Amino acid sequence: MKNQKPIQDYYPDELSYCYGCGRNNEYGHHIKSYWDGDETVSHFTPKEYHIAIPGYVYGGLLASLIDCHGTGSAALAAYKAENRQPDTLPAFRFVTASLQVDFLKPTPLGVELELRGKIVEVKGRKVITEITVSANGEITVKGKVVAVQVPETFLK
Ligand SMILES: CCCCCCCCCCCC(=O)SCCNC(=O)CCNC(=O)[C@H](O)C(C)(C)COP(=O)(O)OP(=O)(O)OC[C@H]1O[C@@H](n2cnc3c(N)ncnc32)[C@H](O)[C@@H]1OP(=O)(O)O
């Protein structure tokens, strides 16, 4: 993971305004996804205002983190499946087709969260990932993301 550039830093400027992962969105979460062995990883520390009930993180934020780490992981997996680097063409750009989230335990505020992704399937334009969120080393949320490569019409 050290010295790796996150996949989101390969997205072109005009596609980097996503609220979850766009580096050009000043209000967004700026999620960054990397390989860590066969898994993907991302870290995020919620702010005090990302609160649900006192002391715990808002579930919508957690879903958002899973969403963008899922699409980032999909892009990483697609390049890996073709044995290509993310700076080669054609570029892989994914959007979320399906997002399933299970909140297993309350997620505490005030600590860094770790997201880990497992690549379940890479097939055609579709990549399925399973993502976990851990706080203090304990999994509190798990999710499944079906990401699909954006059709050209999406970008017009
Ligand atoms: C802009 C660049 C940014 C790139 C850089 C920025 C990234 C930011 C990403 C942030 C994440 C988001 O929030 S993205 C925003 C939220 N998402 C969206 O707005 C997407 C809206 N939905 C769509 O536009 C469309 O439904 C698509 C593109 C997702 C899929 O439509 P399609 O292209 O016609 O796909 P289609 O051929 O039918 O299906 C392809 C394969 O995916 C499967 N599939 C399709 N939908 C689903 C589904 N809901 N659940 C399960 N599986 C599904 C199909 O079974 C098929 O599998 P098989 O038969 O081949 O096995």
Ligand as a Chemical Component Dictionary entry (heavy atoms), coordinates in Angstrom:
data_LIG
# 
_chem_comp.id                   LIG 
_chem_comp.type                 NON-POLYMER 
_chem_comp.pdbx_formal_charge   0 
_chem_comp.three_letter_code    LIG 
# 
loop_
_chem_comp_atom.comp_id 
_chem_comp_atom.atom_id 
_chem_comp_atom.alt_atom_id 
_chem_comp_atom.type_symbol 
_chem_comp_atom.charge 
_chem_comp_atom.model_Cartn_x 
_chem_comp_atom.model_Cartn_y 
_chem_comp_atom.model_Cartn_z 
_chem_comp_atom.pdbx_ordinal 
LIG C1  C1  C 0 -19.262 8.543   -14.613 1  
LIG C2  C2  C 0 -17.945 7.850   -14.410 2  
LIG C3  C3  C 0 -17.424 8.049   -13.048 3  
LIG C4  C4  C 0 -16.215 7.301   -12.728 4  
LIG C5  C5  C 0 -15.446 7.897   -11.635 5  
LIG C6  C6  C 0 -16.267 8.273   -10.423 6  
LIG C7  C7  C 0 -16.842 7.091   -9.718  7  
LIG C8  C8  C 0 -17.869 7.475   -8.735  8  
LIG C9  C9  C 0 -18.686 6.308   -8.303  9  
LIG C10 C10 C 0 -19.521 6.627   -7.147  10 
LIG C11 C11 C 0 -20.526 5.600   -6.872  11 
LIG C12 C12 C 0 -21.918 6.129   -7.138  12 
LIG O1  O1  O 0 -22.570 6.612   -6.280  13 
LIG S1  S1  S 0 -22.478 6.043   -8.738  14 
LIG C13 C13 C 0 -24.067 6.839   -8.713  15 
LIG C14 C14 C 0 -25.197 5.911   -8.379  16 
LIG N1  N1  N 0 -25.433 4.963   -9.478  17 
LIG C15 C15 C 0 -26.080 5.316   -10.585 18 
LIG O2  O2  O 0 -26.593 6.422   -10.777 19 
LIG C16 C16 C 0 -26.246 4.235   -11.648 20 
LIG C17 C17 C 0 -27.616 4.253   -12.303 21 
LIG N2  N2  N 0 -27.810 3.033   -13.082 22 
LIG C18 C18 C 0 -27.401 2.943   -14.356 23 
LIG O3  O3  O 0 -26.970 3.926   -15.003 24 
LIG C19 C19 C 0 -27.495 1.592   -14.988 25 
LIG O4  O4  O 0 -28.476 0.830   -14.341 26 
LIG C20 C20 C 0 -26.148 0.839   -14.943 27 
LIG C21 C21 C 0 -25.086 1.600   -15.779 28 
LIG C22 C22 C 0 -25.599 0.664   -13.518 29 
LIG C23 C23 C 0 -26.339 -0.570  -15.526 30 
LIG O5  O5  O 0 -27.038 -0.452  -16.725 31 
LIG P1  P1  P 0 -26.541 -1.219  -18.029 32 
LIG O6  O6  O 0 -25.271 -0.633  -18.500 33 
LIG O7  O7  O 0 -27.680 -1.223  -19.013 34 
LIG O8  O8  O 0 -26.235 -2.641  -17.458 35 
LIG P2  P2  P 0 -26.732 -4.062  -17.949 36 
LIG O9  O9  O 0 -26.127 -4.299  -19.318 37 
LIG O10 O10 O 0 -28.193 -4.207  -17.810 38 
LIG O11 O11 O 0 -26.054 -4.990  -16.857 39 
LIG C24 C24 C 0 -24.678 -5.256  -16.830 40 
LIG C25 C25 C 0 -24.466 -6.330  -15.772 41 
LIG O12 O12 O 0 -24.731 -5.737  -14.484 42 
LIG C26 C26 C 0 -25.813 -6.442  -13.846 43 
LIG N3  N3  N 0 -26.655 -5.469  -13.142 44 
LIG C27 C27 C 0 -27.143 -4.307  -13.623 45 
LIG N4  N4  N 0 -27.871 -3.674  -12.675 46 
LIG C28 C28 C 0 -27.835 -4.476  -11.570 47 
LIG C29 C29 C 0 -28.411 -4.374  -10.265 48 
LIG N5  N5  N 0 -29.143 -3.329  -9.878  49 
LIG N6  N6  N 0 -28.164 -5.372  -9.401  50 
LIG C30 C30 C 0 -27.414 -6.441  -9.751  51 
LIG N7  N7  N 0 -26.839 -6.571  -10.987 52 
LIG C31 C31 C 0 -27.065 -5.619  -11.877 53 
LIG C32 C32 C 0 -26.566 -7.131  -14.969 54 
LIG O13 O13 O 0 -27.262 -8.253  -14.519 55 
LIG C33 C33 C 0 -25.420 -7.502  -15.901 56 
LIG O14 O14 O 0 -24.766 -8.635  -15.394 57 
LIG P3  P3  P 0 -24.380 -9.888  -16.307 58 
LIG O15 O15 O 0 -25.636 -10.331 -16.983 59 
LIG O16 O16 O 0 -23.385 -9.332  -17.292 60 
LIG O17 O17 O 0 -23.802 -10.873 -15.369 61 
# 
loop_
_chem_comp_bond.comp_id 
_chem_comp_bond.atom_id_1 
_chem_comp_bond.atom_id_2 
_chem_comp_bond.value_order 
_chem_comp_bond.pdbx_ordinal 
LIG C1  C2  SING 1  
LIG C2  C3  SING 2  
LIG C3  C4  SING 3  
LIG C4  C5  SING 4  
LIG C5  C6  SING 5  
LIG C6  C7  SING 6  
LIG C7  C8  SING 7  
LIG C8  C9  SING 8  
LIG C9  C10 SING 9  
LIG C10 C11 SING 10 
LIG C11 C12 SING 11 
LIG C12 O1  DOUB 12 
LIG C12 S1  SING 13 
LIG S1  C13 SING 14 
LIG C13 C14 SING 15 
LIG C14 N1  SING 16 
LIG N1  C15 SING 17 
LIG C15 O2  DOUB 18 
LIG C15 C16 SING 19 
LIG C16 C17 SING 20 
LIG C17 N2  SING 21 
LIG N2  C18 SING 22 
LIG C18 O3  DOUB 23 
LIG C18 C19 SING 24 
LIG C19 O4  SING 25 
LIG C19 C20 SING 26 
LIG C20 C21 SING 27 
LIG C20 C22 SING 28 
LIG C20 C23 SING 29 
LIG C23 O5  SING 30 
LIG O5  P1  SING 31 
LIG P1  O6  DOUB 32 
LIG P1  O7  SING 33 
LIG P1  O8  SING 34 
LIG O8  P2  SING 35 
LIG P2  O9  DOUB 36 
LIG P2  O10 SING 37 
LIG P2  O11 SING 38 
LIG O11 C24 SING 39 
LIG C24 C25 SING 40 
LIG C25 O12 SING 41 
LIG C25 C33 SING 42 
LIG O12 C26 SING 43 
LIG C26 N3  SING 44 
LIG C26 C32 SING 45 
LIG N3  C27 SING 46 
LIG N3  C31 SING 47 
LIG C27 N4  DOUB 48 
LIG N4  C28 SING 49 
LIG C28 C29 SING 50 
LIG C28 C31 DOUB 51 
LIG C29 N5  SING 52 
LIG C29 N6  DOUB 53 
LIG N6  C30 SING 54 
LIG C30 N7  DOUB 55 
LIG N7  C31 SING 56 
LIG C32 O13 SING 57 
LIG C32 C33 SING 58 
LIG C33 O14 SING 59 
LIG O14 P3  SING 60 
LIG P3  O15 DOUB 61 
LIG P3  O16 SING 62 
LIG P3  O17 SING 63 
# 
